[in-house]
Amino acid sequence: MGNTASTTKAPLRAKQTPFGVQASPNHVRSASSIQEGFMTEDPTTQISQDEINSILWKACDTFRGTVDPSEYKNYILVMLFLKYISDVWMDKKAEYRERFKGDEKKVQRRMKRERFVLPEGADYYSIYEQRGENNLGEIIDIALAAIEEANIEKLQGVFRNISFNSEAALGQTKTRNERLKNLLADFHDPRLDMRPSRINGLDIIGNAYEYLIGKFAAGAGKKAGEFYTPPEVSRLLAMLLDPQTGERIYDPACGSGSLLIKCAEEVDSENYSLFGQESNGSTWALAMMNMFLHDVSQPKIEWGDTIRDPAHTENDNLMRFNVVAANPPFSLDKWGAGGAANDSYGRFWRGIPPKSKGDYAFITHMIESTYVEGSQNGRVGVVVPHGVLFRGGAEGKIRKKFIEENLLDAVIGLPPNLFFGTGIPAAILLFKRERADTCVLFIDASRDFEQGSAQNKLREAELEKILNTYAKRQTVEKYAYLAEYAEIEENDFNLNIPRYVDTFEPEPPVDMAAVNVEISTLKDELGEVEEKMVGYLQELGLDE
């Protein structure tokens, strides 16, 4: 990567559906069967992103107030997934029927060669037809199981953590059926016609998925960090790391996969590979569906605890990557310190982090997962709470070793209240193998942001400013400072940003002559007011 960072977003590539090349917008399919979908007033009109988002958010009313958002998000997102793949499947089938002039044998033969298989009767429309059945939850579960079985390489285990027939989550049979019937009705809105011929190549469904995840995160409080990183932070981290063609990209705490997707979008070709691991089963399932909806080719996302049991290994060693990016849980308690001393991968040779704060456990794992030398240029970007920069004890010793090894490249302070569930400010640490110098760049970007009612945001101008400053790698008054190793050593390897970037704004000098004139003027005005008050009191006979 050198000392430069990408300052422009990679150009959008031609979109393909998860089932191959996008269908022609010119064909029109029959509306005689509900399984063939429903027609819009103008089937060639491109659907609005805001329109889809508002319909989907309204569908959440089925569960609001009765089911916790951290639970019902799974049902909404799975139904979005089911509806989308059903529309794509029906669209492809209609295209082939037109091409082969109704020859069903040829149509079925071509459908079997698609990149994804939707079994007969497992589509959204078949389920909608059965919305009045007493075992509606069971019908949906059976359909999802059939979809998973038919696409075992892409979706194995994705639906194992969710049941539409769960009494504990959705209530007793009558209540459950009513909620599911309403949910199916919401998704049957004619405007929510998500055929590729109507979407016209835009990633509108992937965007809707990200929109819903963000909305759920806003309402999930502290639980939000388990599955969501704000898109502008993900994009910033991806652009700073600048993933290249042919590189391996890895997120050891991938949540719903948004950071990995942003990294993939920065690559100028389809030649990259994504790897991730997520400990929460439901969130792992969201990541797998998110990858599919964004048309990410063969992501290797594993379910499990990265620190206790890393899933990506080669020849009994940690797999190595070019780019490692993560927003791990802040200061995770009980992260697995008890087994760190005997770690079979030897990750904690610099020291064992405190058992109540797992920040340096994740950082250590990430660094140990990068290519060590040569042209591979391993680099790491991680979002951390500010305590990581200055806490002492075991963390201070590990931090010192990172700097002595000349791994730390930059420290970037972010604005407060960017992340759902916490208002504390965070920072980005950038590490890099084979660095050209021994300096560390400190950037204080904490004062530049758009203030929001719930969360603050980084705008495009702020992202560009950070990227340009990182690329130039120079001191900028009151914003950035390029610190020599000796300065950091003199500070006892404390990385607290104010030690290096002076943002103090002196008060403007006081013009005492002007102040005296103002005081004199105020005294005169006060005298005039007092005289008027005396006159008013006399008129009212109250001057005695």
CORGIRA-V366368 format. One record per residue. N is the residue number from 1. SS is DSSP state (alpha for helix, beta for strand, coil for the rest). PHI is phi in radians with two decimals (999 if undefined). PSI is psi in whole degrees, -180 to 180 (999 if undefined). Layout:
n: (N/N)
ss: (SS/SS)
phi: (PHI/PHI)
psi: (PSI/PSI)
//
This chain:
n: (1/2/3/4/5/6/7/8/9/10/11/12/13/14/15/16/17/18/19/20/21/22/23/24/25/26/27/28/29/30/31/32/33/34/35/36/37/38/39/40/41/42/43/44/45/46/47/48/49/50/51/52/53/54/55/56/57/58/59/60/61/62/63/64/65/66/67/68/69/70/71/72/73/74/75/76/77/78/79/80/81/82/83/84/85/86/87/88/89/90/91/92/93/94/95/96/97/98/99/100/101/102/103/104/105/106/107/108/109/110/111/112/113/114/115/116/117/118/119/120/121/122/123/124/125/126/127/128/129/130/131/132/133/134/135/136/137/138/139/140/141/142/143/144/145/146/147/148/149/150/151/152/153/154/155/156/157/158/159/160/161/162/163/164/165/166/167/168/169/170/171/172/173/174/175/176/177/178/179/180/181/182/183/184/185/186/187/188/189/190/191/192/193/194/195/196/197/198/199/200/201/202/203/204/205/206/207/208/209/210/211/212/213/214/215/216/217/218/219/220/221/222/223/224/225/226/227/228/229/230/231/232/233/234/235/236/237/238/239/240/241/242/243/244/245/246/247/248/249/250/251/252/253/254/255/256/257/258/259/260/261/262/263/264/265/266/267/268/269/270/271/272/273/274/275/276/277/278/279/280/281/282/283/284/285/286/287/288/289/290/291/292/293/294/295/296/297/298/299/300/301/302/303/304/305/306/307/308/309/310/311/312/313/314/315/316/317/318/319/320/321/322/323/324/325/326/327/328/329/330/331/332/333/334/335/336/337/338/339/340/341/342/343/344/345/346/347/348/349/350/351/352/353/354/355/356/357/358/359/360/361/362/363/364/365/366/367/368/369/370/371/372/373/374/375/376/377/378/379/380/381/382/383/384/385/386/387/388/389/390/391/392/393/394/395/396/397/398/399/400/401/402/403/404/405/406/407/408/409/410/411/412/413/414/415/416/417/418/419/420/421/422/423/424/425/426/427/428/429/430/431/432/433/434/435/436/437/438/439/440/441/442/443/444/445/446/447/448/449/450/451/452/453/454/455/456/457/458/459/460/461/462/463/464/465/466/467/468/469/470/471/472/473/474/475/476/477/478/479/480/481/482/483/484/485/486/487/488/489/490/491/492/493/494/495/496/497/498/499/500/501/502/503/504/505/506/507/508/509/510/511/512/513/514/515/516/517/518/519/520/521/522/523/524/525/526/527/528/529/530/531/532/533/534/535/536/537/538/539/540/541/542/543/544)
ss: (coil/coil/coil/coil/coil/coil/coil/coil/coil/coil/coil/coil/coil/coil/coil/coil/beta/coil/coil/beta/coil/coil/coil/coil/coil/coil/coil/coil/coil/coil/coil/coil/coil/alpha/alpha/alpha/coil/coil/coil/coil/coil/coil/coil/coil/coil/coil/coil/coil/alpha/alpha/alpha/alpha/alpha/alpha/alpha/alpha/alpha/alpha/alpha/alpha/alpha/alpha/coil/coil/coil/coil/coil/coil/alpha/alpha/alpha/alpha/alpha/alpha/alpha/alpha/alpha/alpha/alpha/alpha/alpha/alpha/alpha/alpha/alpha/alpha/alpha/alpha/alpha/alpha/alpha/alpha/alpha/alpha/alpha/alpha/alpha/alpha/alpha/coil/coil/coil/coil/alpha/alpha/alpha/alpha/alpha/alpha/alpha/alpha/coil/coil/coil/coil/coil/coil/coil/coil/coil/coil/coil/coil/alpha/alpha/alpha/alpha/alpha/alpha/coil/coil/coil/coil/coil/coil/alpha/alpha/alpha/alpha/alpha/alpha/alpha/alpha/alpha/alpha/alpha/alpha/alpha/alpha/alpha/coil/alpha/alpha/alpha/alpha/coil/coil/coil/coil/coil/coil/coil/coil/coil/coil/coil/alpha/alpha/alpha/alpha/coil/coil/alpha/alpha/alpha/alpha/alpha/alpha/alpha/alpha/alpha/alpha/alpha/alpha/alpha/alpha/alpha/coil/coil/alpha/alpha/alpha/coil/coil/coil/alpha/alpha/alpha/alpha/coil/coil/coil/coil/alpha/alpha/alpha/alpha/alpha/alpha/alpha/alpha/alpha/alpha/alpha/alpha/alpha/alpha/alpha/alpha/coil/alpha/alpha/alpha/alpha/alpha/alpha/coil/coil/coil/coil/alpha/alpha/alpha/alpha/alpha/alpha/alpha/alpha/alpha/alpha/alpha/coil/coil/coil/coil/coil/coil/beta/beta/beta/beta/coil/coil/coil/coil/coil/coil/alpha/alpha/alpha/alpha/alpha/alpha/alpha/alpha/alpha/coil/coil/coil/coil/coil/coil/beta/beta/beta/beta/beta/beta/coil/coil/alpha/alpha/alpha/alpha/alpha/alpha/alpha/alpha/alpha/alpha/alpha/alpha/alpha/coil/coil/coil/coil/coil/coil/beta/beta/beta/beta/coil/coil/coil/coil/coil/coil/coil/coil/coil/beta/beta/coil/coil/beta/beta/coil/coil/beta/coil/beta/beta/beta/beta/coil/coil/coil/coil/coil/coil/coil/coil/coil/coil/alpha/alpha/alpha/alpha/alpha/alpha/coil/coil/coil/coil/coil/coil/coil/coil/coil/coil/coil/coil/coil/coil/coil/coil/alpha/alpha/alpha/alpha/alpha/alpha/alpha/alpha/alpha/alpha/coil/beta/coil/coil/coil/alpha/alpha/alpha/coil/coil/beta/beta/beta/beta/beta/beta/beta/coil/alpha/alpha/alpha/alpha/coil/coil/alpha/alpha/alpha/alpha/alpha/alpha/alpha/alpha/alpha/alpha/alpha/alpha/coil/coil/coil/beta/beta/beta/beta/beta/beta/coil/coil/coil/coil/coil/coil/coil/coil/coil/coil/coil/coil/beta/beta/beta/beta/beta/beta/beta/coil/coil/coil/coil/coil/coil/coil/beta/beta/beta/beta/beta/coil/coil/coil/coil/coil/beta/coil/coil/coil/coil/coil/coil/beta/coil/coil/alpha/alpha/alpha/alpha/alpha/alpha/alpha/alpha/alpha/alpha/alpha/alpha/alpha/coil/coil/coil/beta/coil/coil/coil/beta/beta/beta/beta/coil/alpha/alpha/alpha/alpha/alpha/alpha/coil/coil/coil/coil/coil/coil/alpha/alpha/alpha/coil/coil/coil/coil/coil/coil/coil/coil/coil/coil/coil/coil/alpha/alpha/alpha/alpha/alpha/alpha/alpha/alpha/alpha/alpha/alpha/alpha/alpha/alpha/alpha/alpha/alpha/alpha/alpha/alpha/alpha/alpha/alpha/alpha/alpha/alpha/alpha/alpha/coil/coil/coil/coil/coil)
phi: (999/1.12/-1.82/-2.02/-2.28/-1.15/-1.88/-2.28/-1.22/-1.03/-1.08/-1.16/-1.56/-1.03/-1.41/-2.03/-1.32/-1.11/-2.04/1.96/-1.13/-1.01/-1.19/-1.17/-1.32/-1.50/-1.42/-2.19/-1.69/-1.21/-1.85/-1.22/-2.07/-1.12/-1.28/-1.51/1.52/-2.33/-1.56/-1.53/-1.02/-2.33/-1.16/-1.66/-1.31/-1.25/-1.31/-1.50/-1.07/-1.09/-1.13/-1.08/-1.03/-1.17/-1.13/-1.14/-1.18/-1.15/-1.07/-1.18/-1.03/-1.00/-1.97/-1.02/1.48/-2.14/-2.22/-1.11/-0.96/-1.14/-1.68/-1.29/-1.02/-1.11/-1.19/-1.12/-1.22/-1.17/-1.16/-1.05/-1.04/-1.11/-1.11/-1.14/-1.16/-1.18/-1.12/-1.12/-1.08/-1.14/-1.12/-1.12/-1.09/-1.12/-1.07/-1.21/-1.10/-1.20/-1.13/-1.74/0.91/1.43/-1.28/-1.12/-1.12/-1.17/-1.05/-1.12/-1.12/-1.24/-1.11/-1.20/-1.64/-1.19/-1.26/-2.47/-2.01/-1.98/-1.06/-0.99/1.46/-1.76/-1.43/-1.01/-1.19/-1.12/-1.18/-1.04/-1.06/-1.77/-1.12/-1.59/-1.26/-1.29/-1.95/-1.06/-1.05/-1.16/-1.06/-1.14/-1.05/-1.12/-1.12/-1.12/-1.09/-1.15/-1.12/-1.09/-1.12/-1.30/-2.30/-1.06/-1.22/-1.60/-2.19/-1.02/1.42/-1.12/-1.76/-1.26/-1.71/-2.38/-2.33/-1.37/-1.93/-1.43/-1.21/-1.10/-1.57/-2.06/1.64/-1.21/-0.89/-1.10/-1.13/-1.07/-1.08/-1.11/-1.12/-1.20/-1.11/-1.13/-1.09/-1.08/-1.14/-1.05/-1.37/-1.61/-1.00/-0.97/-1.23/-1.59/-1.55/-1.86/-1.10/-0.97/-1.15/-1.68/-1.26/1.09/1.50/-1.36/-1.51/-1.25/-1.35/-1.05/-1.13/-1.12/-1.09/-1.12/-1.05/-1.13/-1.05/-1.11/-1.13/-1.16/-1.09/-1.08/-1.73/-1.76/1.04/-1.13/-1.24/-1.09/-1.08/-1.24/-2.41/-2.58/-2.07/-0.88/-1.02/-1.23/-1.25/-1.06/-1.15/-1.02/-1.09/-1.11/-1.23/-1.13/-1.41/0.89/-1.09/-2.02/-0.97/1.48/-1.55/-1.57/-2.14/-2.44/-2.25/-1.36/-2.43/-1.38/0.94/-1.48/1.56/-1.13/-1.18/-1.08/-1.12/-1.09/-1.12/-1.09/-1.16/-1.43/-1.44/-1.42/-2.59/-1.56/-1.56/-2.73/-2.40/-1.90/-2.33/-2.78/-2.53/-2.49/-1.46/-1.53/-1.07/-1.15/-1.20/-1.03/-1.09/-1.06/-1.08/-1.13/-1.18/-1.09/-1.07/-1.10/-1.17/-1.63/1.03/-1.43/-1.41/0.83/-1.21/-1.89/-1.86/-1.91/-1.78/2.75/-1.53/-1.08/-1.28/-1.31/-2.60/-1.08/-1.56/-1.74/-2.32/-2.45/0.92/1.13/-2.12/-1.08/-1.17/-1.83/-2.34/-1.35/-2.19/-2.19/-2.29/-2.85/-2.10/-1.25/-1.02/-1.18/0.80/-1.10/-1.44/0.93/-1.45/2.05/-1.06/-1.04/-1.74/-1.18/-1.11/-1.89/-1.02/-1.20/-1.80/1.08/-1.28/-1.80/-1.21/-1.40/2.48/-1.79/-1.10/-1.02/-1.14/-1.67/-2.47/-1.62/-0.99/-1.31/-1.17/-1.18/-1.06/-1.06/-1.02/-1.14/-1.15/-1.20/-1.66/-1.71/-1.04/-1.50/-2.64/1.49/-1.37/-1.22/0.97/-1.11/-2.54/-2.29/-2.30/-2.43/-1.56/-2.42/-1.28/-1.11/-1.01/-1.06/-1.32/-2.38/-1.06/-1.64/1.10/-1.06/-1.14/-1.09/-1.19/-1.15/-1.04/-1.04/-1.17/-1.01/-1.26/-1.10/-1.38/1.05/-1.70/-1.33/-1.82/-2.76/-2.22/-2.12/-1.44/-1.76/-1.14/-1.27/1.04/-1.51/-1.82/-1.18/1.61/-2.65/-1.68/-1.24/-1.25/-2.18/-2.39/-1.91/-1.83/-1.99/-2.01/-2.66/-1.37/0.95/-1.33/-1.42/-2.46/-1.94/-1.53/-2.15/-1.58/-1.86/-2.16/-1.81/-1.76/-1.32/-1.77/-1.90/-2.94/-1.70/-1.36/-2.07/-1.21/-1.87/-2.21/-1.41/-2.37/-1.62/-1.52/-1.01/-1.08/-1.21/-1.09/-1.09/-1.11/-1.10/-1.10/-1.13/-1.14/-1.13/-1.17/-1.32/0.94/-2.34/-1.24/-2.19/-0.94/1.11/-2.41/-2.54/-2.55/-1.65/-1.64/-1.31/-0.97/-1.08/-1.16/-1.17/-1.11/-1.10/-1.51/1.02/1.08/-1.40/-1.85/-0.99/-1.02/-1.05/-1.20/-2.04/-1.88/-1.52/-1.83/-1.13/-1.89/-1.15/-1.17/-1.12/-1.09/-1.52/-1.53/-1.14/-1.10/-1.15/-1.10/-1.12/-1.10/-1.14/-1.11/-1.09/-1.09/-1.10/-1.10/-1.07/-1.12/-1.14/-1.08/-1.10/-1.12/-1.12/-1.09/-1.10/-1.12/-1.08/-1.06/-1.11/-1.16/-1.13/-1.04/-1.57/1.21/-1.99/-1.52/-1.40)
psi: (-22/-150/22/157/149/130/-1/147/142/141/146/134/159/128/134/148/165/-4/18/-158/142/140/154/136/-5/-22/153/128/159/144/16/-24/140/-26/-14/7/-165/148/146/170/-39/102/-12/-5/129/135/149/137/-44/-35/-48/-45/-44/-38/-44/-41/-34/-33/-23/-18/-25/-30/-19/136/-13/-26/137/138/-35/-18/-49/-16/-34/-41/-42/-47/-36/-39/-38/-44/-48/-43/-43/-49/-29/-44/-42/-43/-47/-36/-45/-41/-43/-39/-45/-34/-38/-43/-41/15/45/6/98/-32/-44/-39/-50/-37/-42/-37/-32/-18/1/161/-12/145/130/105/151/129/-2/4/165/-42/-36/-39/-41/-38/-26/19/-17/0/151/-20/45/-42/-41/-39/-44/-44/-41/-40/-44/-40/-39/-40/-44/-44/-38/-16/49/-33/-33/-32/18/122/-1/-36/10/-20/8/136/124/0/19/118/-37/-37/-37/3/178/170/-51/-47/-43/-46/-40/-43/-44/-36/-42/-40/-45/-38/-40/-41/-8/8/125/-27/-20/43/107/32/140/-33/-20/-33/-29/42/-9/154/52/-31/-41/-40/-40/-38/-46/-38/-47/-42/-42/-42/-40/-39/-38/-30/1/0/-134/-22/-16/-37/-15/-23/4/133/130/137/-35/-31/-42/-44/-42/-48/-41/-42/-34/-39/-22/61/143/167/134/0/154/131/135/138/111/-7/65/-10/-131/6/7/-37/-42/-41/-42/-38/-43/-38/-21/-14/136/8/180/3/84/168/137/138/145/165/142/132/-26/123/-44/-40/-37/-42/-40/-41/-43/-43/-38/-42/-44/-46/-26/8/41/127/118/57/145/84/121/153/124/175/112/-41/-47/-34/77/132/-21/99/159/125/45/15/164/138/145/147/156/-43/127/119/142/152/77/163/134/128/53/127/150/53/-9/28/-30/-32/2/-34/-30/28/124/-13/1/33/-28/37/-20/-17/159/122/161/144/-21/0/107/13/-50/-15/-45/-44/-45/-47/-42/-44/-41/-13/6/155/139/-41/174/-159/-5/-28/59/136/152/137/126/137/130/157/157/-24/-28/-27/-26/-9/145/-149/-140/-38/-39/-39/-41/-44/-42/-43/-38/-44/-40/-32/-2/45/-31/125/-40/153/121/116/129/161/160/161/37/-28/141/137/-11/138/-3/146/153/173/160/129/130/124/152/136/156/52/151/-21/-178/14/160/129/126/128/126/93/21/-16/-5/108/166/121/132/166/-34/-57/148/163/150/123/173/-42/-40/-39/-45/-39/-44/-47/-44/-39/-42/-39/-42/-28/53/159/134/124/127/17/-42/153/129/105/135/157/-40/-36/-42/-39/-40/-31/15/35/24/128/15/122/-40/-18/-21/-35/112/108/12/129/109/148/141/146/144/128/97/-34/-44/-38/-42/-40/-42/-40/-43/-42/-43/-38/-44/-44/-38/-39/-42/-41/-41/-40/-43/-39/-40/-44/-44/-40/-37/-44/-33/-2/30/19/-5/999)
//
